[in-house]
Amino acid sequence: MASGFDIVLIFIGLELMAISTYVLVGFLRRDRRSNEAALKYLLLGAFSSGIFAYGLSLLYGLTGSTDLGAIRQALAIQIAQNANHVSPVAVIALLTTATGLFFKIAAIPFHQWLPDAYEGAPTSVTGFMSVAVKAAAWAMLLRIFLWGLYPLRTVYVPLLICVSILTMTGANLAALTQNNLKRLLAYSSIAHVGYMLLGLVALASVDYPAPAFFDGFKGILLYLLVYTFMNLGAFAVVTSLRQRNVIGDEIDDIAGLFSRAPTEAVLMLIFLLSLAGIPPLAGFYGKYFIFLSLMESGHYLLASLAVLYAVFGLYYYMRIANAMFMSEAMDKTRLPISVAMRVTLGITAFATVVIGIFPERFIRLVTWSMNLG
């Protein structure tokens, strides 16, 4: 799914991943929330996969090939022959393909499945979905947009701008009112999708090898790298709160965490500050390169809007921090933490801090992965 150049192989990989994720979301068979989330995810996922398959079939019909490189070349030739006008069929193919891709990364307005799936799934599964599934979906999206559909960028850049603004606006406003930790982190995850889409807007708005192309690409890839550690760490803290009769995914469940598990509370604060993009933590550099690419590509208004929404994000992350450090704990007993959980928290916290303090090596790694270094 992440490395395929053939649209048939990409679709097969996507469906294999999706079916496995449906099962994981509904893993708690006797839990009503888990069942409802899995069913909703299955129905919406099947619908989006049908639309995505229709878009891919139109691309095959237009170009006569399932290889992304051949599709790109054929689309470029057709546009040149039509005096730089894009045919209506190509626009429909683009829109239907983009709909399937936006669903997989949970961009608004195709996000309805994600908050329910995150809340209903076991928290460990939620953490896995928030990083591994999303990273694979982003790899697929970048490959299709920047390789196969690149000749259509004059059409999809305005679409990306609208979707990114909707995603940042809707997700940040929804997160402000959430009292469930997993739903709050779900809407936070959607908001981060909006920021990464801005990086795609910047690099697709300029011609290679403009600086905005490199910085936009770096921003997205670095964002995915650091997001893996900081978001997985945040969900690991939520997972550790689960006890006999305490689900652990409400903000009230994390109240007074500093008095019950001080190390865990401090690590959670580190993850939250990194998610908010506060330097010198790792999350700062993903936002930095994306904002830089927006400035370099002339999207000053989008950059200003993204900075404003980053402030919104800081507010609802600090709601969690306030509950941990300033609220009174309802249960005064010390919170037991397993060795495996300590190791997980240690690795994710170490990566979040080290990438932020020593970013140069990781920036070079991202540049190398782009085959541009």
C-alpha positions in Angstrom: 0.0 0.0 0.0 2.7 2.4 1.0 5.3 1.6 -1.7 3.2 0.4 -4.7 3.4 2.1 -8.1 0.5 0.1 -9.5 -3.1 1.2 -8.6 -4.3 -2.4 -8.5 -1.6 -3.3 -6.0 -2.3 -0.1 -4.0 -6.0 -0.9 -3.8 -5.4 -4.5 -2.7 -3.0 -3.3 0.0 -5.5 -0.7 1.1 -8.3 -3.2 1.5 -6.2 -5.7 3.3 -5.2 -3.0 5.8 -8.8 -1.8 6.1 -10.3 -5.2 6.8 -7.7 -5.9 9.5 -8.5 -2.5 11.1 -12.2 -3.2 11.1 -11.6 -6.4 13.1 -9.2 -4.6 15.5 -11.8 -1.8 16.2 -14.4 -4.4 17.0 -12.0 -6.6 19.0 -14.0 -6.2 22.3 -17.0 -8.2 21.1 -19.1 -7.7 24.3 -18.5 -4.0 24.4 -21.4 -2.0 22.8 -19.2 1.0 21.9 -16.7 -1.2 20.2 -19.4 -3.0 18.2 -21.0 0.3 17.1 -17.6 1.8 16.2 -16.6 -1.2 14.1 -19.9 -1.3 12.3 -19.8 2.4 11.5 -16.2 2.2 10.4 -17.0 -0.8 8.2 -20.0 0.8 6.4 -18.3 4.1 5.8 -15.0 2.4 4.8 -16.8 0.1 2.3 -18.6 3.1 0.8 -15.3 5.2 0.5 -13.5 2.2 -1.0 -16.1 1.9 -3.7 -15.7 5.5 -4.6 -11.9 5.2 -4.5 -12.1 2.1 -6.8 -14.4 4.0 -9.2 -11.8 6.9 -9.4 -9.0 4.4 -10.1 -11.1 2.7 -12.8 -11.6 6.1 -14.5 -7.9 6.8 -14.4 -7.3 3.4 -16.1 -10.0 4.2 -18.7 -8.4 7.6 -19.4 -4.8 6.4 -19.7 -5.0 2.7 -20.5 -2.5 1.8 -17.7 -2.5 0.9 -14.0 1.1 2.1 -13.5 1.3 5.6 -11.8 4.2 6.7 -13.9 2.3 5.8 -17.2 -0.8 7.5 -15.8 1.1 10.7 -15.1 2.7 10.7 -18.6 -0.7 10.0 -20.3 -2.5 12.7 -18.3 0.3 15.2 -19.2 0.0 14.4 -22.9 -3.8 14.8 -22.9 -3.7 18.1 -21.1 -1.1 19.4 -23.5 -3.2 18.3 -26.5 -6.2 20.1 -25.1 -4.4 23.4 -24.7 -3.8 23.0 -21.0 -7.5 22.2 -20.3 -8.4 19.3 -18.1 -11.2 17.1 -19.4 -14.4 16.6 -17.2 -13.7 12.9 -16.9 -10.3 13.6 -15.5 -11.8 16.0 -13.0 -14.3 13.3 -11.9 -11.5 10.7 -11.6 -9.5 13.2 -9.5 -12.5 14.0 -7.2 -13.5 10.4 -6.6 -9.9 9.2 -6.0 -9.3 12.2 -3.6 -12.5 11.3 -1.7 -11.2 7.8 -1.0 -7.8 9.2 0.1 -9.3 11.9 2.3 -11.4 9.2 4.0 -8.3 7.1 4.8 -6.5 10.1 6.4 -9.7 11.3 8.1 -9.8 14.8 6.6 -13.0 16.7 7.1 -15.7 16.2 5.8 -14.8 12.5 5.6 -13.8 12.1 9.2 -17.0 10.9 10.8 -15.7 7.4 11.5 -12.6 8.4 13.3 -13.8 9.8 16.7 -16.2 6.8 17.2 -13.5 4.3 16.1 -10.9 5.8 18.4 -13.3 5.9 21.3 -14.8 2.4 20.8 -11.6 0.5 20.0 -9.2 -0.8 22.7 -6.9 2.0 23.6 -3.8 0.1 22.4 -5.5 -0.4 19.1 -6.4 3.3 19.0 -2.7 4.2 19.4 -1.7 1.8 16.6 -4.4 3.2 14.3 -3.4 6.8 15.0 0.2 6.3 13.9 0.8 3.1 11.7 -2.5 3.2 9.7 -2.3 7.0 9.2 1.4 6.9 8.1 0.6 4.2 5.5 -2.4 6.2 4.3 -0.2 9.3 3.9 2.5 7.4 2.0 -0.2 6.2 -0.4 -1.7 9.7 -0.7 1.6 11.4 -1.5 2.5 8.8 -4.0 -0.8 9.2 -5.9 -1.0 13.0 -5.8 2.7 13.7 -6.4 3.4 11.0 -8.9 0.3 9.7 -10.7 -1.9 12.8 -10.6 0.8 15.5 -10.6 -0.4 16.9 -14.0 -3.8 17.7 -12.4 -2.3 19.8 -9.6 -3.9 23.0 -10.9 -7.2 21.4 -10.1 -6.4 19.7 -6.8 -4.4 22.5 -5.1 -7.6 24.6 -4.6 -9.4 21.4 -3.4 -6.5 20.7 -0.9 -6.7 24.3 0.4 -10.5 24.0 1.1 -10.2 20.6 2.7 -7.2 21.7 4.9 -9.0 24.8 6.2 -12.2 22.8 6.9 -10.1 20.1 8.7 -8.2 22.5 10.9 -11.3 24.5 11.7 -13.7 21.7 12.4 -11.3 19.5 14.3 -9.9 22.3 16.6 -13.4 23.7 17.4 -14.7 20.1 18.1 -11.7 19.3 20.4 -12.4 22.4 22.6 -15.6 20.8 23.9 -14.5 17.2 24.4 -14.3 15.6 27.9 -13.4 12.1 26.6 -9.6 11.8 26.3 -9.7 9.5 23.3 -12.2 11.6 21.4 -10.1 14.7 22.2 -7.0 13.1 20.8 -9.0 11.9 17.9 -10.0 15.4 16.9 -6.4 16.5 17.6 -5.3 13.8 15.1 -7.7 15.2 12.5 -6.3 18.7 13.1 -2.8 17.5 12.5 -4.0 16.1 9.2 -5.0 19.6 8.3 -1.5 20.9 9.0 0.1 18.2 6.9 -2.3 19.0 4.0 -1.0 22.5 4.1 2.5 21.1 3.4 1.1 19.3 0.4 -0.5 22.5 -0.7 2.8 24.3 -0.5 4.9 21.7 -2.4 2.2 21.2 -5.1 1.9 24.9 -5.7 5.4 25.4 -6.9 7.6 23.7 -9.6 10.4 21.4 -8.7 13.0 22.2 -7.4 11.7 25.3 -5.6 12.6 25.6 -1.9 8.9 25.3 -1.0 8.8 21.9 -2.6 11.7 20.5 -0.5 10.5 22.1 2.7 6.9 21.0 2.2 8.0 17.5 1.7 10.3 17.6 4.7 7.5 19.0 6.8 5.1 16.2 6.0 7.7 13.4 6.4 9.1 14.8 9.6 5.6 15.4 10.9 4.8 11.7 10.4 8.0 10.7 12.1 7.6 12.7 15.2 3.8 12.3 15.4 4.4 8.5 15.7 6.3 8.9 18.9 4.4 11.7 20.6 0.9 10.4 19.8 1.8 6.8 20.7 3.2 8.0 24.0 0.0 10.0 24.8 -2.2 6.9 24.1 0.2 4.8 26.2 -0.5 7.0 29.2 -4.3 6.7 28.6 -3.9 2.9 28.3 -2.1 2.7 31.6 -5.1 4.4 33.3 -7.3 1.3 32.6 -8.0 -0.6 35.8 -10.7 -3.0 36.9 -13.8 -0.7 36.8 -12.1 2.4 35.4 -12.0 2.7 31.6 -9.5 5.6 31.9 -10.5 7.6 28.9 -12.3 10.5 30.5 -10.5 13.7 31.6 -11.8 13.1 35.1 -9.9 9.8 35.2 -6.6 11.7 34.6 -7.4 14.2 37.4 -4.6 14.4 39.9 -2.4 12.1 38.0 0.7 13.9 39.2 0.0 12.8 42.8 -0.6 9.2 41.7 2.0 8.7 39.0 4.3 11.8 38.8 6.7 10.4 36.1 3.8 9.4 33.9 2.2 12.9 34.3 5.4 14.6 33.3 5.8 12.4 30.3 2.2 13.1 29.3 2.9 16.8 29.6 5.9 16.4 27.3 3.8 14.6 24.7 1.1 17.3 24.8 3.6 20.1 24.5 5.1 18.4 21.5 1.7 17.9 19.9 1.1 21.6 20.4 4.4 22.3 18.6 6.2 23.9 21.5 10.1 24.1 21.1 12.5 22.4 21.7 10.3 19.3 21.4 10.0 17.2 18.3 6.6 18.4 17.2 7.9 21.9 16.6 10.0 21.0 13.6 7.1 19.4 11.7 5.1 22.6 12.0 8.2 24.7 11.3 8.9 23.2 7.9 5.3 23.3 6.9 4.9 27.0 7.9 8.2 27.8 6.2 7.0 26.1 3.0 3.8 28.0 3.1 5.7 31.3 3.3 8.1 30.3 0.5 5.1 29.4 -1.8 3.3 32.7 -1.1 0.5 31.3 1.1 0.8 33.9 3.8 -2.9 33.8 4.8 -2.8 30.0 5.2 0.3 30.2 7.3 -1.3 32.8 9.6 -4.4 30.7 9.9 -2.4 27.6 10.8 -0.5 29.5 13.5 -3.9 30.7 14.9 -5.2 27.1 15.1 -2.0 26.0 16.7 -2.9 28.3 19.6 -6.3 26.6 19.8 -4.5 23.3 20.0 -2.4 24.5 22.9 -5.5 25.5 24.8 -7.2 22.0 24.7 -3.9 20.2 25.4 -3.4 22.4 28.5 -6.9 21.4 29.6 -5.5 17.9 30.0 -2.4 19.2 31.8 -4.5 21.3 34.1 -6.5 18.2 35.1 -3.3 16.2 35.8 -1.4 18.8 37.8 -4.1 21.1 39.3 -7.2 19.0 39.9 -7.8 16.8 43.0 -7.5 13.0 42.4 -10.7 11.1 43.1 -8.6 8.0 43.8 -5.5 8.6 46.0 -3.9 5.2 45.5 -0.7 5.0 43.6 -1.1 3.9 39.9 0.6 0.6 39.1 2.5 0.7 35.8 3.8 -2.5 34.2 7.4 -2.9 33.0 6.3 -3.0 29.3 4.4 0.2 29.8 7.4 1.9 31.4 9.6 0.8 28.4 7.0 2.1 25.9 6.7 5.5 27.6 10.5 5.7 28.0 11.1 5.0 24.3 8.5 7.4 23.0 9.5 10.2 25.4 13.2 9.7 24.6 12.5 10.0 20.9 10.2 13.1 21.4 12.9 14.9 23.3 16.0 13.8 21.4 14.5 14.6 17.9 13.6 18.0 19.2 17.0 18.8 20.7 19.1 17.2 18.0 16.9 17.5 14.9 19.7 17.7 12.3 20.4 14.0 11.9 16.7 13.3 11.5 16.2 16.1 9.0 19.1 14.5 7.0 17.3 11.2 7.3 14.1 12.6 5.9 16.0 14.3 3.1 17.7 11.0 2.2 14.3 9.3 2.2 13.1 11.8 -0.4 16.1 10.8 -2.6 16.9 14.6 -2.8 19.9 14.7 -0.4 
